[in-house]
Amino acid sequence: MKKQIKRSSFSGQMGFIMAAAGSAVGLGNIWRFPYLAAKDGGGVFILCYIILALTFGFALLTTEVAIGRKTKQSPLTAYGKLNRHWGGIGVLACLVPILILPYYCSIGGWVFKYLSIYLTGGGAEAVSDKYFSGYISGTFEPLICMLLFFAVTAIIVYCGVEKGIERYSKILMPILVVMIVGISIFSLTLEHNDVDGTVRTGLEGLKIYLVPDFSGMSLKEFFIVLMDAMGQLFFSISVAMGIMVAYGSYVRKDTNLMRSINQIEIFDTVIALLAGLMIVPAVFTFMGADGMSAGPKLMFVSLPKVFSAMGGIGNIIGLVFFLIVAFAAVTSSVSIMEAIVASIMDHFGFSRKKSSIIVCIYALIVGSIVCLGYNALFFEITLPNGTVGQILDILDYISNNCFMPLVALLTCILIGWVVKPDVIIDEVTQGRYNFKRKWLYIVMIKFIAPIMLLLLLLQSFGLF
């Protein structure tokens, strides 16, 4: 009881929405979403993503936020409060942010590096194909940039829920939205003439990005797109990694949970679409369809070429773009770290200060190992899904491809068949608030979501 009295909370509904949206709108939306959309044919991926966000994503997001608020516990201890035999889900859920935080901060360091390049007017340096690989394979600079990024994250988490996470989310998120909308509109006005006389425009890129084209697509190819969209949802709405359970535990009982979840869902989907709108039409305009196949390197290799092709304004656009990405990366890394800190506080009874210091030491050690994985500790390994990777890729594979679908699957089984969906429905409708999509929620959590998650797991293990 003593812990519950002292537990921090968001000041109100808007504070929760801004913090949760800040968690959702991170590198998953600004970096991962656009390159997957480009790789998977644009419109088909977008269509799959929107449908999944309104059904599959909605069910998982509702479940995790409600679990957090009902138990007033972080992910490590929340599941055991629902059913003591299923507390192991909390351990898995807590392991996800533990694995993600070090490599997320390493990637955040990459963003800080590119921001510094455009801030000093040196965007032309980043155009070379070898610039990115040369930077990440360096010894000291990636470590320094990772350290700077993590320092910003740690300071916000150390300040606490209301004075740290909520306050900075309320400042950063409106700025982020304005900049994203501005760059998205600018992206649509672009036009480029190739040396062979071919003219491409941002509006043509918009058509590729939004209009589904199923012609020539096999059932297997569509399944891959569907699984990519479902995997992206984990990052986009921050589920299956303990974050929304932790944030849900800070939500006051008088908050309209369903209205908040709906607003987070809409906010995240719109920002994800706008993130793609910033990048895909611009890349298509200046690099054609070939430029859209760059994959994870789209932001760090292809986009600098696009900014360079824009002429004098390119450096300014590059600066604003990487400022957007830096803001988004920080708000998400804060939520990842908070999920770990909150778990330590709840399980061991440590103070926020002590818990934050423990996480800082861990993140800096493992984050340094991740950075060195491209030089001193370099090696390559073939993963079960057929991709070849280094230390960062291994951590990403274990967390994203294995633990996150497993946590989500076990959560669906726990809520759908063990403690029953009424546990979540009762929490959502507390205060006599309406749950308009109740029947959709029940069908998703009991039947459809578990089947889809099982398929995603099988794909991750390379079984089909």
C-alpha positions, 0 to 999 in steps of 0.5 A: 500500500505504501508503494501505491500511495507514493506511485507517480502518475500523469497529471491528466488525460492529455499528459498520458496521451502526449507521453504515449504518443511520444513513445509510439512516434519514434524511430519505429515510425520515422525510420522503420515505417518509411523503408518498409513501406518503400520496400513493400510497394507502398499502397499495399503495405499502407492498406495492411497497416491501417487495417491492422492498426484498427483491429490487431493494434487496437486490441493489444494497446487496449490490453496493455494500458488496461493491465497497467492501470488495473494493477498499478504495476510495471510490466515485470510485476503486473502480469503476476498480479492478474494470475500468479502462474503467468508472471513469467510474461512480465519477465519476458516483457521486461527483457524486451526493453532491456534488449532494445535500449542499448541498440536504440541509443546506438541508432539514436547516436547515428541520428545525432551525428547526422543532425550535427552534420546538417547543423554545421552546413556539411550535408554534402559530406554525407552523400558518399555511399561510404560515409555511413559505413565509415562512420559506424565502423569508427572507434570513438565517434559512434561511442561519443554520439551514443553517450550524448543521446543516452544522456538526454534520455537518462536526464528526462527519465531521472526527472520522473513521470510528471516533471520529466516524461510528461513535461518534455512530451508536451513540449516536444510532441507539438513541435514534432507534429508541426515539423513533420506536416511542414516537410510532408507538404514540401515533399509533395511539391518536389520535381526532378528532371533526370539526365535522360529527360524523365520527369518525376514529381512528389505527387507521383511518389504520393500515388505509389505510396498510397494507392495499393497495386496488387497486380503481379503480387503473389499470395506469398508476397502479400503474406510477407507484406502483411507480416511486415505491417504486423511487425511494424505495429509493435514498434509503432504503438509500443506494445509487447515491450512493457512500455504501455503497461508501465505508462498505463500504471501511471494513468489516473482511475478517472481517465476515460481510457478508451478515449485516450487509446483511440486518440493515441491510435489515431495520432500514431497512425497519422504520424506514421503515414506522414513520416512515410509522406516525408520520405517516400515521395522525395526519394522517388522524385530524385532516385526513382523506384530503385532508390526506394529499395535501400531498406534500413539504410534509406534514411542514412544513405538515400536521403542525404543524396535527396537533400543534396539534389535539392540544391541550396535548400537541401541542407536546411531541409536535412537539418529540419528532418534530422531534428524531427528524427532526433526529437522522435528518437528521444521521446521513444528511448525515454519510454523504453528506459522508463519501462525498465526503471519502473520494473526495478522500482516496483520489484525491488522497491528501489528509488527512481534515482537508484533504479535510473543509475543501475539502468544507466550503467547497464545501457552504457556498457552494452551500448558501447559493445553494440557500437564496437560491433561494427569495428573491434567486435565485428562478426557476422552471423546468419539468423534463423530468418535468413538475414545476416547481422552483427551484434545490433541485428542479433539484439533486434532479432531476439527482441523484435522477431522472437520476444515481442510476438511471444509476449503478445501471444502469451498476453492474448492467451492469458486475457482471452482464455485464462482471466477472460476479457471481462478483466480488461473490459471492466477496467476500460468501462470503469466510471461508466465509460463506453467501450464501443468496440467491445465485441471486436476486442473480444474476437481479436484477443481470443481468436484472430490475434493469437493465430496471426501472432503464431504465424509471425513467430513461425516466419521469424524462426524461418519455418516458412 
